[in-house]
């Protein structure tokens, strides 16, 4: 049995701790958990900063968790301490991260939206692995509604069709409409308008009206499943579409105090429960799904599982497949030349694999090269002249499953210099990057330039 792994998540509505051990077959045995409410999101969405009072509460919670972890022989340096969207949006996040490290020993890692999607995908995939749920045969939407954002993953034939981190969170919405309205119809109209604003972009990647499988993740959905759903297995429930719609409508009439009393939940959870379920329900009704599948999992489970992903060839291969699928779908969205992209990808990886020892980069670099090869001409959608510069812009401002913000920057830089006389060394943004990233860009750009030249006429004659 491996040593216990621990994760702390600093979210919009609370700070949560998980201690678990992984068995040889990658099952998680939960050893300890704690959940402390903290109105961090309210601060950020009203003032743009985390207040001194909330900082003090956060430090106090983390000190308590440090004592709790000491009982398991786990030091703060061994803990994965992550912060999600609300913390990420705070203008004073850097000094707070420093204060946390100085006063508690925890080193905070800020998770961006796409990384959240990746971690949730790991957690969901693992939780349904042995269940009667198939991601490879049905168009699927996986939705996670949080305090600051709504994370959505769309899959077609088992491949990632699109990933988005939408600025549509329960605490964010609550703060925006608190002084404007309190009626159910007005709140529903506000949320519906917000969803409609993103619907067109989502449906350019996957026809939501044809989706038959809908997975919803989150504590609010787990509560709904316990109340109006039925268990499929120990950690998986299903809820009938109409039953869920009726339940969502009914609880809109409850006060926050009534939600606390009826459902035995914290006040902070009760404040956002109605809006949360409303978002899930409105997204559900964009699809053809007749039921919601609710796996009991979370981002903390994903963090623990991700720690073994580098040592698990099967899981790593699955990630790479989904990253490439996401890149191809982005190219398709911008009407790129898919045959040329595939040819350049093939040549690039052949060169990389042949020179792998001489290149001396980490394994993940190959995936970055594949992604850049697929997307290097995507800027032609805007204008063919100087399309490499447009490719840089499109990639920098797009969401590609499995790539962190830093990965995205590297891929964009490689695409930017795949043609022309410009070189990365003349770019100020390149010069500010860490040396390992700069070397990765130089080496992969050289390979991509050769691969692209070998199919200059876009006729795929090279073998």
C-alpha positions in Angstrom: 0.0 0.0 0.0 1.3 3.4 -1.0 1.8 6.2 1.6 -1.2 8.5 2.1 -1.8 11.3 -0.4 -3.3 14.6 0.7 -5.0 17.5 -1.1 -6.3 20.9 0.1 -8.6 22.8 -2.2 -9.2 26.5 -1.6 -12.5 27.2 -3.3 -15.0 30.0 -3.7 -17.2 28.8 -0.8 -14.9 26.8 1.4 -11.5 25.1 2.1 -11.6 21.3 1.8 -9.1 18.6 2.8 -8.8 15.0 1.6 -6.4 12.3 2.8 -6.5 9.1 0.8 -4.4 6.1 0.0 -4.2 4.5 -3.5 -4.4 0.7 -3.8 -2.4 -1.2 -6.5 -5.5 -1.1 -8.8 -5.7 2.7 -8.4 -8.7 2.7 -6.0 -8.9 5.4 -3.4 -9.4 4.6 0.2 -10.5 7.8 2.0 -8.7 8.1 5.3 -9.7 11.6 6.4 -11.6 14.6 5.1 -12.6 18.0 6.3 -14.7 20.8 4.9 -14.7 24.4 6.3 -16.9 27.1 4.9 -15.2 30.3 3.8 -16.8 33.2 1.8 -13.7 33.8 -0.3 -15.7 34.2 -3.5 -18.0 36.9 -2.1 -14.9 39.1 -1.4 -13.4 38.6 -4.8 -16.6 39.2 -6.8 -17.5 42.3 -4.8 -14.2 44.1 -4.3 -11.7 42.2 -6.5 -9.6 41.3 -3.5 -9.6 38.8 -0.6 -10.3 40.9 2.6 -8.0 40.9 5.6 -10.7 39.2 7.7 -11.1 36.3 5.1 -7.3 36.0 4.9 -7.1 35.5 8.7 -9.9 32.9 8.5 -8.1 31.1 5.7 -4.8 31.0 7.6 -6.6 29.7 10.7 -8.3 26.9 8.7 -5.0 25.9 7.1 -3.2 25.8 10.5 -6.0 23.5 11.7 -5.5 21.3 8.7 -1.7 21.2 9.2 -2.3 19.9 12.8 -4.8 17.3 11.4 -2.3 16.2 8.8 0.5 15.9 11.4 -1.5 13.0 12.8 -1.0 11.2 9.5 2.7 12.0 9.4 2.2 14.4 6.5 4.1 17.7 6.4 2.8 20.8 4.6 5.5 20.4 1.9 4.0 17.0 1.0 0.5 18.4 0.5 -1.0 19.4 -2.9 -2.6 22.7 -2.0 -4.6 24.0 -4.9 -6.6 27.2 -5.3 -9.3 27.5 -8.0 -11.1 30.3 -9.9 -12.0 32.8 -7.1 -8.5 32.8 -5.7 -7.2 33.1 -9.2 -9.2 36.2 -9.8 -8.1 38.0 -6.7 -5.8 40.9 -7.4 -3.9 40.3 -4.1 -3.4 36.6 -4.6 0.4 36.7 -4.8 1.0 38.3 -1.3 -1.6 36.0 0.2 0.2 32.9 -1.3 3.4 34.2 0.2 1.7 34.7 3.6 0.2 31.2 3.5 3.6 29.7 2.9 5.3 31.7 5.6 2.6 31.1 8.2 1.5 27.6 7.5 4.1 26.0 5.2 1.6 25.1 2.5 2.7 26.1 -1.1 -0.4 27.1 -3.1 -0.7 26.1 -6.7 -3.3 28.1 -8.6 -5.2 25.9 -11.0 -6.5 27.5 -14.2 -9.8 26.5 -15.8 -8.5 24.0 -18.3 -6.4 22.3 -15.7 -9.6 22.0 -13.6 -11.3 20.3 -16.6 -8.4 17.9 -16.9 -8.4 17.0 -13.2 -12.2 16.5 -13.2 -11.9 14.3 -16.3 -9.4 12.1 -14.5 -11.8 11.9 -11.5 -14.9 11.2 -13.5 -13.2 8.7 -15.8 -11.9 6.7 -12.8 -15.3 6.9 -10.9 -17.2 5.4 -13.8 -14.5 3.0 -15.1 -16.3 -0.2 -13.9 -19.8 1.2 -14.2 -22.5 0.8 -17.0 -21.5 4.2 -18.4 -19.7 4.4 -21.7 -18.0 7.6 -22.8 -16.8 6.2 -26.1 -20.1 5.4 -27.8 -22.3 8.3 -26.8 -22.0 12.1 -27.3 -21.5 13.3 -23.7 -21.5 16.5 -21.7 -19.7 16.6 -18.4 -20.7 19.7 -16.3 -19.3 21.0 -13.0 -20.9 24.1 -11.6 -18.7 26.0 -9.1 -18.8 29.2 -7.2 -16.9 31.2 -9.8 -17.0 29.2 -13.0 -18.9 26.4 -14.8 -16.6 23.8 -16.3 -17.9 22.0 -19.3 -16.4 19.1 -21.3 -18.0 17.9 -24.5 -17.2 14.5 -25.9 -18.0 12.9 -29.3 -17.2 9.2 -29.9 -15.0 9.2 -26.9 -12.9 12.1 -28.1 -12.8 15.6 -26.6 -14.9 17.9 -28.8 -14.5 21.0 -26.6 -13.7 22.2 -23.2 -14.7 25.5 -21.7 -14.4 27.4 -18.4 -17.4 29.7 -18.4 -17.6 32.7 -16.0 -20.9 31.4 -14.8 -20.6 30.5 -11.1 -23.1 30.4 -8.3 -21.4 33.0 -6.0 -20.6 35.2 -9.0 -24.2 35.2 -10.1 -25.5 35.7 -6.5 -23.3 38.8 -6.1 -24.3 40.2 -9.4 -28.1 39.9 -9.0 -28.4 40.2 -5.2 -29.4 43.8 -5.3 -31.5 43.5 -8.5 -34.0 40.8 -8.0 -35.0 37.9 -5.8 -37.8 36.3 -7.9 -37.3 32.8 -9.4 -38.4 33.9 -12.9 -35.9 36.8 -13.0 -33.0 34.7 -11.8 -33.9 32.0 -14.3 -34.0 34.6 -17.1 -30.6 36.0 -16.0 -29.0 32.5 -16.0 -30.7 31.6 -19.3 -29.4 34.7 -21.0 -25.9 33.9 -19.8 -26.1 30.4 -21.1 -27.5 31.6 -24.4 -24.5 33.9 -24.9 -22.2 30.8 -24.9 -24.5 28.3 -26.6 -23.4 29.3 -30.1 -19.8 28.8 -29.3 -20.5 25.4 -27.7 -22.6 24.1 -30.6 -19.9 25.0 -33.1 -18.0 22.1 -31.4 -20.8 19.7 -30.6 -24.6 19.7 -31.4 -26.0 19.8 -27.9 -29.5 19.0 -29.0 -28.3 15.5 -30.0 -26.4 14.7 -26.8 -27.9 11.8 -24.9 -25.5 11.4 -22.0 -25.2 14.1 -19.3 -22.9 13.8 -16.4 -23.1 16.3 -13.5 -20.4 16.6 -10.8 -20.6 18.5 -7.6 -21.8 18.4 -4.0 -25.1 20.0 -4.9 -25.8 17.3 -7.5 -24.8 14.6 -5.0 -27.4 16.1 -2.6 -30.1 16.1 -5.4 -29.2 12.5 -6.3 -29.7 11.4 -2.7 -33.1 13.1 -2.5 -34.7 12.4 -5.9 -32.3 10.0 -7.7 -31.6 6.3 -7.5 -28.2 4.6 -6.9 -26.6 2.7 -9.8 -23.6 1.7 -7.6 -21.9 2.9 -4.4 -20.6 6.1 -5.9 -22.9 6.6 -8.9 -26.5 7.8 -9.1 -29.0 8.7 -11.8 -31.8 11.2 -11.7 -34.7 11.3 -14.1 -34.8 14.5 -16.1 -38.4 15.5 -15.2 -37.8 14.6 -11.5 -34.8 16.8 -11.4 -36.6 19.7 -13.1 -39.5 19.5 -10.6 -37.1 19.3 -7.7 -35.1 22.3 -9.0 -38.4 24.3 -9.3 -39.6 23.3 -5.9 -36.5 24.4 -4.0 -36.6 27.9 -5.5 -39.4 28.7 -3.1 -37.3 27.8 0.0 -35.5 30.4 2.0 -31.8 29.9 2.7 -32.7 28.9 6.3 -35.2 26.4 5.1 -32.6 24.8 2.8 -30.2 24.5 5.8 -32.9 22.9 8.0 -34.3 20.6 5.3 -31.1 19.4 3.7 -28.7 19.6 6.7 -26.1 21.6 4.8 -23.9 24.6 5.7 -25.3 28.1 5.3 -22.7 28.9 2.6 -23.9 25.8 0.6 -27.5 26.7 1.0 -27.0 30.2 -0.3 -25.9 28.9 -3.7 -27.9 25.7 -3.9 -30.8 27.1 -5.9 -28.7 28.8 -8.5 -26.4 25.8 -8.8 -29.3 23.4 -9.6 -30.9 25.9 -11.9 -27.7 26.1 -14.0 -27.5 22.3 -14.2 -31.1 22.1 -15.2 -30.9 24.7 -17.9 -27.9 23.0 -19.5 -29.6 19.6 -19.2 -32.5 20.9 -21.2 -30.2 21.9 -24.1 -29.6 18.2 -24.6 -31.7 15.1 -25.5 -30.6 13.3 -22.3 -33.4 11.8 -20.3 -31.4 11.3 -17.1 -28.5 12.8 -15.3 -25.6 10.6 -14.2 -24.1 11.8 -10.9 -20.7 10.3 -10.0 -19.6 11.1 -6.4 -16.2 12.6 -7.1 -14.4 15.9 -7.1 -11.3 17.8 -8.1 -9.4 16.6 -5.0 -9.8 13.0 -6.2 -8.5 14.1 -9.6 -5.4 15.7 -8.0 -4.5 12.4 -6.2 -5.1 10.3 -9.3 -3.0 12.7 -11.5 0.0 12.0 -9.3 0.2 8.5 -10.7 -0.6 9.5 -14.3 3.0 10.0 -15.3 3.8 6.5 -14.2 0.7 5.0 -15.9 1.3 4.5 -19.6 -2.3 3.7 -20.3 -3.6 6.8 -18.6 -0.9 9.0 -20.1 -1.8 7.7 -23.6 -5.4 8.5 -23.0 -4.5 12.0 -22.0 -2.4 12.5 -25.1 -5.2 11.2 -27.3 -7.7 13.6 -25.8 -5.3 16.6 -26.1 -4.7 15.8 -29.8 -8.5 15.3 -30.3 -9.2 18.7 -28.7 -6.6 20.4 -30.9 -8.1 18.8 -34.1 -11.5 19.9 -33.1 -10.3 23.5 -32.6 -8.7 23.4 -36.1 -12.0 22.1 -37.5 -13.8 24.9 -35.8 -11.6 27.4 -37.7 -11.9 25.5 -41.0 -8.3 24.6 -41.2 -6.6 22.2 -43.7 -6.9 19.0 -41.7 -5.0 16.9 -44.2 -2.0 19.2 -44.2 -2.1 19.4 -40.4 -2.1 15.6 -40.1 0.8 15.3 -42.5 2.9 17.9 -40.6 2.0 16.2 -37.3 3.1 12.8 -38.7 6.4 14.2 -40.0 7.1 16.2 -36.9 6.6 13.2 -34.6 8.8 11.0 -36.8 11.6 13.5 -36.6 11.1 13.9 -32.8 11.1 10.1 -32.2 14.2 9.5 -34.3 16.1 12.3 -32.5 14.6 11.8 -29.1 17.9 11.1 -27.3 19.6 14.1 -29.0 16.7 16.4 -28.3 16.7 15.6 -24.6 13.3 16.9 -23.6 10.6 15.6 -21.3 8.0 13.2 -22.7 5.3 15.9 -22.6 7.2 17.9 -25.2 6.1 15.4 -27.9 2.5 16.2 -27.1 3.2 19.9 -27.3 4.9 19.4 -30.7 1.8 17.4 -31.9 -0.5 20.1 -30.8 1.6 22.9 -32.5 1.8 20.8 -35.7 -2.0 20.5 -35.8 -2.6 24.2 -35.1 0.3 25.9 -36.8 -1.8 27.2 -39.7 -5.0 27.9 -37.7 -4.5 31.7 -38.1 -5.3 31.4 -41.9 -8.9 31.6 -40.9 -8.3 35.3 -40.1 -5.9 36.1 -43.0 -3.3 34.0 -44.8 -0.7 36.8 -44.9 1.3 36.6 -41.7 -1.0 33.7 -40.6 1.6 32.5 -38.1 1.0 35.7 -36.1 -2.8 35.1 -36.2 -2.1 31.4 -35.2 -0.3 32.7 -32.1 -3.3 34.9 -31.2 -5.9 32.2 -31.8 -4.0 29.5 -29.8 -3.2 31.9 -26.9 -6.9 32.7 -26.6 -8.3 29.2 -27.0 -8.9 26.4 -24.6 -7.3 23.1 -25.4 -8.0 20.1 -23.1 -5.1 18.9 -21.0 -2.8 21.9 -21.6 -2.0 24.3 -18.8 -1.7 28.0 -19.4 2.0 27.6 -19.7 1.7 24.7 -22.2 -0.7 26.9 -24.2 1.9 29.7 -24.3 4.6 27.3 -25.5 2.4 25.9 -28.3 1.5 29.4 -29.4 5.1 30.4 -29.6 6.0 27.4 -31.6 3.2 28.1 -34.1 4.2 31.8 -34.2 7.7 31.0 -35.5 7.0 28.0 -37.8 7.6 30.3 -40.8 9.2 33.5 -41.8 12.4 35.3 -40.8 11.4 36.1 -37.3 13.1 34.2 -34.5 11.9 33.6 -30.9 15.1 35.3 -29.4 13.8 38.6 -30.7 10.5 38.3 -28.8 10.3 39.9 -25.4 7.7 37.5 -24.1 10.0 34.6 -25.1 12.9 36.2 -23.3 10.8 36.4 -20.1 10.1 32.6 -20.1 12.1 30.1 -18.0 15.2 28.7 -19.7 13.7 25.1 -20.0 10.6 26.5 -21.8 12.8 28.6 -24.1 14.8 25.5 -25.1 11.7 23.5 -25.6 10.4 26.3 -28.0 13.6 26.5 -29.9 13.9 22.7 -30.5 10.3 22.1 -31.3 10.1 25.1 -33.6 13.1 23.8 -35.6 11.3 20.5 -36.1 8.0 22.1 -37.0 9.7 24.4 -39.6 11.2 21.3 -41.4 8.0 19.3 -41.2 5.9 22.1 -42.6 8.4 22.7 -45.4 8.2 19.1 -46.4 4.5 19.6 -47.2 4.8 23.2 -48.4 2.3 22.6 -51.3 -0.3 21.0 -49.0 -0.4 17.9 -51.3 0.9 15.2 -48.8 3.4 13.6 -51.2 6.1 13.2 -48.7 6.7 9.7 -47.3 
